[in-house]
Amino acid sequence: MREQQTLSQLFNGDEFLPRHIGPSADQRQAMLNEIGADNLEHLTAQIVPESIRLDRDLGIGAPQREVDALAAIKRFANQNQVFTSYIGMGYYNTHVPHVIQRNVLENPGWYTAYTPYQPEIAQGRLEAILNFQQLTMDLTGLDLASASLLDEGTAAAEAMALAKRVSKNKKSNLFFIADSVFPQTIDVVATRAKHLGLEVLVGSAADAVNHDVFGVLLQYPDNTGAVNNFADIAAEIKAKKGIVCVASDLLALVTLKAPAELGADVVLGSAQRFGVPMGYGGPHAAFFATRDAYKRSMPGRIIGVSKDTRGKPALRMAMQTREQHIRREKANSNICTAQVLLANMASFYAVYHGPQGLKRIADRVHRLTSILAHGLKAEGVNLVNSSWFDTLTFEVSDADALQARAQAARINLRHDGDNCFGVSLDETTTIEALKTLFAVITESQLDVEGLDGVAAAGISDELLRSDEILKHEVFNAYHSETEMLRYIRRLEGKDLALNHSMISLGSCTMKLNATAEMMPITWPEFANMHPFCPQEQAQGYRNLVDNLAEWLVSITGYDAMCMQPNSGAQGEYAGLLAIKGYHESRGESHRDICLIPQSAHGTNPASAQLASLKVVVVACDNDGNVDMDDLKAKAAEHAERLSCIMITYPSTHGVYEETVREICDVVHEHGGQVYMDGANMNAQVGITAPGFIGSDVSHLNLHKTFAIPHGGGGPGMGPIGVKAHLAPFVAGHAVVKPGFECDNNGAVSAAQYGSASILPISWMYIAMLGDRGLAESTQVAMLSGNYLAKKLGEHYPVLYTGRNDRVAHECIIDLRPLKEASGVTEMDVAKRLMDYGFHAPTMSFPVAGTLMVEPTESESKVELDRFIEAMVNIRGEIDKVQRGEWPADNNPLCNAPHTQADIMDGSFDERPYSRELAAYPTQATKDNKFWPTVNRIDDVFGDRNLFCACVPMSAYEE
Ligand SMILES: *Cc1c(COP(=O)(O)O)cnc(C)c1O
């Protein structure tokens, strides 16, 4: 009889592992042969110092098949109870238009794109974000809007920081917050203020004018639902040189007078209810707008219009010189990853509904609210707010009885304590639902039809909007599903994402975002949960988060995780606050020096600055390692005041520093703590661990190492792992208190679990890989990194290598000598890669004039070889320029990227190279061509002529 496979072998054939890992067994062997290593173990031993090799299993278990992991996570989903939520407070039910759900949220063409640093191959999402900015500007009435911030709470904190930067009342250190602002917003702002050394006073909005402030934060409509005219307050504050910041709501603003007309200088809020599910707190895009005069002080990214070399309008990120990666500790903010995918969804929602559709939705919500208000008053219920858009606050005589009726009807009301309750209606509220709600509150019937047209509105005439909004063509052209579908597709086609080719971004780990990992996020049991619902309804989330946290504890070697920060940079901030809290608890709050190596990511110094730590830079030696002598000298010099060091491991230069344990020891000896930036965890998982190495705290970029997609620039999650001594000092929350020691600490995000609804992605990733798969992924990532280093190293200098001449999981290609010899720049190479169908690697970080390549474990050898072929060809092209065969100012490199317009252009014949070489330089491009839709974009022109609104269609005509 022929030998048969066992049943277990036959089932193992369905494993996820070989789907996640790009190179097949044969390809792996070929790569090992190429770099001269016997096997993965042998290679790992060559790369990773023995002293830090993990000596234990992760304890996660065997890899789960996709179907099994989906069944397991479904069990978590089933433990959530989806009640009808009227809680509001910045989170509302919404109908995600199906055409947007399927074609944007569930479409890898949108969710796997990278941040648009290479704008010529990102015009689609740049247009969608520009629409988001236009929407924000129209509704707030302000001149300039950003491309999204992390959530309403952090946007408010950024508003305060902007106010401090621009206010002419330099003497004042006081920021006034109206007590009618959402409690979670006050919490996040107060945390930020405390650590920036600013004072916060919370009081009634009217009291703001009685203080000498640099700024105020009001809310319109406010926490009770009231819609108050704040024009007088704003005028008085401004007369005293204070800045007026206003938190607001996009749907309300469709109906309400623009806050800028009432005197707001900054308007911020959440765009969640524009078609993004509540998701137990996030991810959602926050919007942020201000006056033109404050543009250089804006936090976060702004998309601006410029032109390309053919004079065509072209979009790109504007004024990047304000950002953390350039200005470091002098940056306006530490925000890096934002909420691009969700901003795109919100802008598409506005495009799909258009001004009339939005008006209809807003008017309907308001009418239903007015009918409810009328009905409640008629029943003798005491309404707290006498004006409203969608929210009513009221008092009842028997709170317990009302809670019981609501519970029985599976309805969540907002309970403000004692006998005070609130309800917020939304787009999904129907007449039937309103009747049920009314019966729950009053035990009597609401005559909705009878009251329609009779019930008085809740907004005074002076606060009604009289101007037209969203007049731009884009908001008035795509209202049929066919048109919408094609608009989304047209934009998608302009963008290069992972569904076209590898994006080998060093430090950013663009690995597979598997379909099975993504599927649960749109299940209603995860998508439709309100973050402030009673905790017993969210048992599934709680168990999932606890389980994920347990796994991450094991993977990192820490003792506890804080799952609140919703980006890596937020994690850095949260981690530094934990360190500060720890020092303070020991009577050492004077420790305020943060050592940061030269090569650090810009968010490190920017976060230190936000925590009021003083940055002292530590030098790196010629091999890219932390200069131990300099470290020892600086640690000793600042021993009295040493708070911590922030290091990245393996280093941003792509090597495992042998001295890492010594670095930790030196800092500890001088009383400091070690913060290890977790962006490079893809080279550690299952092999070593930050807690094991000796670090005290790290953030994990779940959107890098743990498979959450980049979304074109967000969402992300940046939970932090901490050693036990730091656990009491991690972020808490004003509204949700699960019973931890840290519950009453200040919050760093608006929601307790940050962007909770994308945590299932990382849970699925870990479950499906298991112990074996996680370690193997790390090892293959290192194999691929070294394979690229070897193959590219034959043509370009590789800047740094570690022991045995190996790199870790990424390598830095040095273009400076070639630039010196030929005049071809790293920018030319990056743009030329587009012609070859690739997104450039990380440019000029951590070393100017270089490219940092990180292939990840998910790319097959075939794809790696395609990339190598492109880079080798480009090297040949550089040679031709160097030899003078092509003029320095007319060659395929400096003219890159090439568009269809170039190829069609009769004058192309005058170029010294062929159309084929320009656009179809390889067989791969002949088989599957990606066309950049604009030529190289002029950044300087765009910044000199800053324009951040929609461009009229006519501007695109030839
Ligand atoms: C990506 C990255 C960060 C910042 O993470 P965000 O999620 O973008 O805020 C910090 N440090 C390093 C080394 C990174 O690569």
The ligand as an ORCA input file, in Angstrom:
! r2SCAN-3c Opt
* xyz 0 1
  C       6.057     54.281     13.041
  C       7.034     54.610     14.078
  C       6.676     55.400     15.197
  C       5.348     56.124     15.332
  O       4.224     55.343     15.255
  P       2.824     55.953     14.784
  O       1.881     54.848     14.953
  O       2.989     56.388     13.380
  O       2.509     57.111     15.661
  C       7.613     55.580     16.196
  N       8.852     55.060     16.086
  C       9.251     54.336     15.011
  C      10.643     53.801     14.940
  C       8.354     54.095     13.969
  O       8.733     53.398     12.904
*
